[in-house]
């Protein structure tokens, strides 16, 4: 990595570690640079080490989401990007994997956003992240007739997430949610 390049962490990287990232995973047979149980704290990194942290389909497998988010807050730099990708709670993929422990909705990370009423009422943690964006099925492409049916649902869900979740998600469940969080220190 050259000087000035962002320092990136790929949490639970498996065998799909992001290019240029430091990968951490419990599996010693993975592409991880650091083998570590993500349910054990603290993680083996200094405070404010990373400009970007990616948690791609890993949080649903871990024991304590709040402790993980606190650890990500500790090791991310101020204003660092934390991108979290999780299965949407209505998707069959959320329930099909017997190792999934948690399920996520559009407001699951609002408890960490200091400007959101959930954080003000239920201050579960001192770790704070500003929710910048949430995107349904960001990297999932459907072709053919399925794609034609999913595209308008995905458009509506991303335009009006609360309406989608309340009125349509039980009829037309999408697969995953991506949250773009910015570390507030």
ABEGO torsion letter per residue (X at the ends): XBBGBBBBBBBGAEAABBBGBBBBBABAABABABBBBAABOBBBBBBGABABBBBBGAAAABABAAAAAAAAAAABBBGBBBBBBBBBAABAAAAABAABABBBBAAAAAAABAABAAAAABBABABBBBBABBBBGAABBBBEAAAAAAAAAAAAAAABAAAAAAAAAAABBBABBBBBBBBBX
